Amino acid sequence: MNLQQLTETAGSLVVGAKGLLAMDESTGTCNKRFASLGIPQTEAARRAYRELIVTTPGLGEWISGAILFDETIHQQKEDGTLFVKVLVEAGIIPGIKVDTGARELAGHLGEKVTEGLDGLRDRLVEYSRLGARFAKWRAVIAVGDGIPSRGCIEANAHALARYAGLCQEAGLVPVVEPEVIMDGDHTLEQCSRVTERVLRTVFDQLYTQRVVLEGVILKPNMVLPGSACPTQEGVDEIADTTVRCLLRAVPAAVPGIAFLSGGQSAELASDRLNAMNVRFKSRLPWALAFSFARAIQQPALEIWKGNNTNVPAAQQALYHRAQCNCAARLGEYTTAMEKR
């Protein structure tokens, strides 16, 4: 393990006002999004869409790192240039999703555990050879009647910590993603309690596995009421509750927190991140950044629709969303930016 290299990479991922672009959708997830817009669900279409993303002019002004999928890290532009090379030349650090997805947790109805530890050491060596400098693993925590259980939280926290340790051994910064999902009718307060409990357990396991926190990026959910909850609190209350939860559970040694968007609209994700930085930025031990997927990509995808003549307009929309989220990191985002 090269501790200096790890901490430098982690710091670079949350430097200035930049954040991460998550373009690590699995083949199945990407195909579902394509199908909803009438785009062919083929490798060629996925490659063309990802080329649209990585070749967006000026994207490196706002994006520090891009999380890729296994298919994507091997793909190349139409002219044969590997996507990894395109990203590096744009000043964007390549990363890679390494978990193999969430499966039903035996003995725990309605709960899942993320798999992918088998063979991970060797896969990380190969991804590093291909140019990845960080990795990502997502755990999925549902809120409902009697869940999450202790068994579910501890199983996922242990897997996250084992993954993080293997990443650092291979010289890759682990992005640790314990996501308390929005599905359900749980309240803001319930989400806060569950999120704090999950984060405390995750960091306990990271300590146990001797993971160096200065070389970790946390990718949590914002603390939100369930999407079916009748009470949906305002932006400022979401910001206050989220930051209060993080202050209680996330050690100061962590260099940055890069929120997932988790199904929020693009504008709302930016607005909530902005409120946190407006209200708390000068008082926080870690940077508050973003690691959005749909909240950056979706407007561009809806414009592109598989038609190459739409590429410039789609790239402009992608650039705009990245720019809005950087403004949110600075506490300078306003809804007026959406009218440009």
C-alpha positions in Angstrom: 0.0 0.0 0.0 1.3 3.4 -1.0 -0.4 5.6 1.6 0.7 8.9 0.1 -0.6 7.9 -3.3 -3.9 6.8 -1.8 -4.5 10.0 0.1 -3.5 12.2 -2.9 -5.9 10.4 -5.1 -8.7 10.6 -2.6 -8.0 14.3 -2.2 -8.1 14.8 -5.9 -11.5 13.2 -6.2 -13.0 15.9 -4.0 -10.7 18.8 -5.0 -12.1 22.3 -5.4 -15.7 22.3 -6.5 -15.5 19.1 -8.6 -17.3 15.8 -8.0 -17.7 12.3 -9.5 -19.8 11.2 -12.5 -21.2 7.7 -11.9 -21.5 6.0 -15.3 -21.2 2.5 -13.9 -24.7 1.3 -14.7 -24.8 -2.5 -15.3 -25.8 -3.8 -18.7 -29.3 -4.6 -17.4 -29.9 -1.2 -15.8 -28.5 0.6 -18.9 -30.7 -1.5 -21.2 -33.8 -0.7 -19.1 -33.1 3.1 -19.4 -32.6 2.7 -23.1 -35.8 0.7 -23.5 -37.9 3.4 -21.9 -36.6 5.9 -24.5 -36.8 3.5 -27.5 -33.0 3.2 -27.8 -31.7 -0.2 -29.0 -30.4 -2.3 -26.2 -27.1 -3.3 -27.8 -23.4 -3.1 -27.0 -23.0 -0.7 -29.9 -25.6 1.7 -28.5 -24.1 1.5 -25.0 -20.7 2.2 -26.4 -22.0 5.2 -28.5 -23.7 6.7 -25.4 -20.6 6.3 -23.3 -18.5 7.9 -26.0 -20.9 10.8 -25.9 -20.3 11.2 -22.2 -16.5 10.9 -22.1 -16.0 13.2 -25.1 -18.2 16.0 -23.7 -16.1 19.1 -24.3 -14.9 20.7 -21.0 -16.3 18.0 -18.8 -13.0 17.9 -16.8 -13.7 21.4 -15.6 -16.4 20.1 -13.3 -15.8 16.3 -13.0 -12.8 14.9 -11.0 -13.5 11.2 -11.5 -15.7 8.9 -13.5 -16.9 5.5 -12.2 -17.0 2.9 -15.1 -18.6 -0.5 -15.5 -16.5 -3.5 -16.5 -17.8 -3.3 -20.1 -17.0 0.4 -20.2 -13.4 0.2 -19.0 -12.7 -2.0 -22.0 -14.5 0.1 -24.6 -13.1 2.7 -26.9 -14.1 5.5 -29.2 -15.0 4.9 -32.8 -11.4 5.8 -33.7 -10.0 3.2 -31.4 -9.0 5.4 -28.5 -9.7 3.7 -25.1 -12.2 5.6 -23.0 -9.8 5.5 -20.1 -7.2 7.4 -22.2 -9.9 10.0 -23.2 -10.8 10.5 -19.5 -7.2 10.9 -18.4 -6.5 13.4 -21.1 -9.5 15.4 -20.0 -8.1 15.5 -16.4 -10.7 13.0 -15.1 -9.6 10.1 -12.9 -10.9 6.7 -14.1 -12.6 4.5 -11.5 -14.4 1.1 -11.6 -17.5 -0.5 -10.0 -16.3 -3.9 -8.6 -19.3 -5.4 -6.8 -21.4 -7.9 -8.7 -24.8 -6.8 -7.4 -27.1 -7.2 -4.5 -28.7 -10.6 -3.8 -31.4 -11.8 -1.3 -29.8 -12.2 2.1 -30.6 -15.7 3.4 -32.9 -15.8 6.4 -33.7 -12.1 6.0 -36.9 -11.5 4.0 -36.9 -8.3 2.0 -33.2 -7.6 2.6 -30.1 -7.9 0.4 -26.4 -8.3 0.7 -23.9 -7.2 -2.0 -21.7 -9.9 -3.5 -18.4 -9.8 -5.4 -15.6 -10.5 -2.9 -14.6 -13.8 -4.5 -11.7 -13.2 -6.9 -11.8 -9.4 -6.1 -8.0 -9.2 -5.4 -7.1 -10.4 -8.8 -9.8 -8.3 -10.5 -8.4 -5.2 -8.8 -4.9 -5.9 -10.1 -6.3 -6.1 -13.6 -8.4 -2.9 -13.3 -5.4 -1.1 -12.0 -3.4 -2.3 -15.0 -6.2 -0.9 -17.2 -5.9 2.5 -15.6 -8.4 2.6 -12.8 -7.2 4.6 -9.7 -10.3 4.1 -7.5 -13.2 1.7 -7.2 -16.8 1.5 -5.9 -18.9 -1.0 -4.0 -22.6 -0.4 -3.3 -24.6 -1.8 -0.4 -28.4 -1.6 -0.5 -30.3 -1.0 2.8 -34.1 -1.0 2.7 -36.3 0.6 5.4 -39.6 -1.0 6.3 -41.5 -3.0 8.9 -38.8 -4.5 11.1 -36.0 -3.8 8.6 -33.1 -3.1 8.3 -32.1 -5.9 10.6 -28.8 -6.1 12.5 -27.8 -9.0 10.4 -28.3 -7.1 7.1 -26.5 -4.0 8.3 -23.5 -6.0 9.6 -23.2 -8.3 6.6 -23.1 -5.3 4.2 -20.8 -3.3 6.4 -18.4 -6.3 6.6 -18.4 -6.7 2.9 -17.8 -3.0 2.3 -14.8 -3.1 4.7 -13.3 -6.2 3.1 -13.6 -4.6 -0.3 -12.1 -1.4 1.0 -9.1 -3.2 2.4 -8.5 -5.1 -0.8 -8.7 -1.8 -2.8 -6.1 -0.1 -0.7 -3.8 -3.2 -0.9 -4.0 -2.8 -4.7 -3.4 0.9 -4.6 -7.0 1.9 -5.4 -9.1 4.4 -3.4 -12.3 2.7 -2.2 -15.5 4.6 -2.7 -17.7 3.1 0.1 -21.4 3.3 -0.8 -23.9 2.2 1.9 -27.2 3.4 0.4 -30.4 3.6 2.5 -32.8 3.6 -0.4 -35.7 6.0 -0.9 -38.3 3.3 -1.7 -41.0 3.2 1.0 -43.1 5.4 3.2 -40.6 5.9 6.0 -40.2 9.4 7.5 -37.2 11.7 7.5 -36.5 10.8 11.1 -36.6 7.1 10.4 -34.2 7.5 7.5 -31.9 9.6 9.8 -31.9 6.9 12.5 -31.2 4.1 10.0 -28.5 6.1 8.1 -26.7 6.9 11.3 -26.8 3.3 12.5 -25.6 2.0 9.1 -22.7 4.5 9.0 -21.6 3.8 12.5 -21.5 0.1 11.7 -19.6 0.6 8.4 -16.9 2.7 10.1 -16.6 0.2 12.9 -15.9 -2.5 10.3 -13.5 -0.2 8.4 -11.5 0.2 11.6 -11.6 -3.6 12.2 -10.3 -4.3 8.7 -7.5 -1.7 9.2 -8.7 0.5 6.3 -6.9 3.9 6.2 -9.7 6.5 6.4 -7.6 9.2 4.8 -7.7 7.1 1.6 -11.4 6.5 1.5 -14.3 8.4 -0.1 -17.8 7.9 1.5 -20.7 7.8 -0.9 -23.9 7.9 1.2 -27.5 8.7 0.6 -28.8 12.1 1.6 -31.2 11.7 4.6 -34.6 11.8 2.9 -38.2 10.7 3.7 -39.3 7.7 1.7 -40.6 8.5 -1.8 -44.1 7.3 -0.6 -44.1 9.3 2.7 -46.9 11.8 2.8 -44.6 14.4 4.4 -41.8 15.6 2.2 -39.6 18.1 4.1 -38.1 21.2 2.5 -34.6 21.6 1.2 -33.2 23.3 4.4 -34.6 20.7 6.7 -33.2 17.9 4.5 -29.8 19.7 4.6 -29.9 20.1 8.4 -30.9 16.5 9.1 -28.4 15.1 6.7 -25.4 17.0 8.0 -26.4 16.4 11.6 -26.5 12.7 10.9 -23.1 12.7 9.2 -21.4 14.7 12.0 -22.6 12.0 14.4 -21.2 9.1 12.4 -18.4 10.0 9.9 -14.9 10.5 11.3 -13.0 13.7 10.5 -10.2 11.7 8.9 -12.4 11.0 5.8 -11.4 13.5 3.1 -14.7 13.7 1.3 -18.4 12.7 1.2 -19.8 12.4 -2.3 -23.5 11.9 -2.2 -25.4 9.5 -4.5 -28.5 11.0 -6.1 -30.6 7.8 -5.4 -33.5 8.7 -7.7 -33.8 12.4 -6.9 -34.5 14.7 -9.8 -31.5 16.5 -11.2 -32.6 19.9 -9.9 -33.6 18.7 -6.5 -30.3 16.8 -5.9 -28.4 20.0 -6.8 -30.6 22.2 -4.6 -30.2 20.0 -1.6 -26.4 19.7 -2.0 -26.3 23.5 -2.3 -28.2 24.0 0.9 -25.8 21.8 2.8 -22.8 23.8 1.6 -24.5 27.2 2.1 -25.4 26.3 5.7 -22.5 24.2 6.9 -19.5 24.2 4.6 -17.2 26.4 6.7 -17.8 24.2 9.8 -17.3 20.7 8.3 -14.2 18.4 8.6 -14.8 16.9 5.2 -15.8 18.1 1.7 -19.4 17.7 0.7 -19.4 16.7 -3.0 -21.5 14.6 -5.4 -21.3 11.3 -7.2 -24.4 11.4 -9.3 -25.5 9.1 -12.1 -29.1 9.8 -13.3 -29.0 13.3 -11.7 -26.3 14.2 -14.2 -26.9 11.8 -17.1 -30.7 11.7 -17.5 -31.3 15.0 -19.2 -28.6 14.1 -21.8 -30.0 10.6 -22.3 -33.5 12.0 -23.0 -32.1 14.4 -25.6 -29.8 11.8 -27.3 -32.3 9.0 -27.7 -29.8 7.0 -29.7 -29.7 9.6 -32.5 -26.1 10.8 -33.3 -27.4 14.2 -34.6 -28.5 14.9 -31.0 -25.0 14.4 -29.5 -24.0 18.1 -29.3 -27.2 19.1 -27.5 -27.0 16.1 -25.2 -23.4 16.9 -24.3 -24.4 20.5 -23.6 -27.0 19.2 -21.2 -24.5 16.9 -19.5 -22.0 19.7 -19.2 -24.7 22.0 -17.7 -25.7 19.5 -15.0 -22.1 18.9 -14.0 -21.7 22.7 -13.8 -24.8 23.1 -11.7 -23.5 20.5 -9.2 -20.1 22.2 -8.9 -22.0 25.5 -8.2 -23.9 23.5 -5.5 -20.5 22.5 -3.9 -19.7 26.1 -3.6 -23.1 27.1 -2.3 -23.7 29.1 -5.4 -26.4 27.1 -7.2 -29.8 28.8 -7.9 -32.8 27.6 -9.8 -32.2 30.5 -12.2 -29.2 28.4 -13.5 -31.8 26.0 -15.0 -33.2 28.6 -17.3 -30.0 29.3 -19.2 
